[in-house]
Amino acid sequence: MTNAATDTDTFDVTVTVIAACDISAADHDFGTYDALSPTPLDSTSTISVTCTSGASYSVALNAGTTGGGTIPARLMTDGSNTLSYNLYTNAGYGTVWGDGTGGSAEVTGTGSGASQDLTVYGRMPAGQGEPAGDYSDTVTATITY
């Protein structure tokens, strides 16, 4: 092939990266509550968020599934009785973590491509005096991006 010829061409390689987020919430366990204690019971848990780099997101929490509960006044039940509790955006317990209604706020951020941990601050008011038992509620965390 002494007289071989060649020809070349170029082509583009493309992809469109879309904004995407994943959310994972750990159970929030208050542990043991003394219903007669004069001191509120505080606890924390974590919601992990992974979003593409630069993606703005907000995380909302609903009122939970216990009947009569609202975002500003969440309830947990043992099936017959209820205990009050709430979830907050910070350790000062000043802003209820909700969906932006009723004085609540969502938690916002910007994705980095890596997992970001958001702390959920829980508080049960002191002296509720309800009967002993196992109380629970189910709260849904929703990420919007």
C-alpha positions, 0 to 999 in steps of 0.5 A: 500500500504505497499509495494509500490515502486517508480521510478524517472527520470529527464528530461531537459527543454530547449529553445533557445533564438534568438536575436530579436529587435523592432524599433519604430520611432516618427515623426520628426516635425520641427515646424514653419520655417521662410524661410528668417531667417538667423538662421538654424532651429534645432529639435529632435525626438526619435527612440526607440529600444528594443533588447534582452540583448547582441544583437548588432544592427545598425539603418540606415535611408534612403534618404526619399521619396522626389524625388531628395533627397539623404542621404547627402542632404535630401529634403522635398516637398509641392508637387511643391517646396522643402526645404533642411534638414538633420538628424544627429547622434548628437547635433554637427550636424557633422555626417549625420545619414544614411546607411553608404554611402556618408559620413553618419553613422548608429547608433549602440548599444547593446540591454539590453532587455529594450527600448533604446531611440536614439535621431534624431537631425534635422537641416534645413539650414537658408534662403531657401526662399521657398514659404509658405506651408506644406512640408513633407518627409517620412524617413524609419528607419531600424534596423539590428541585 
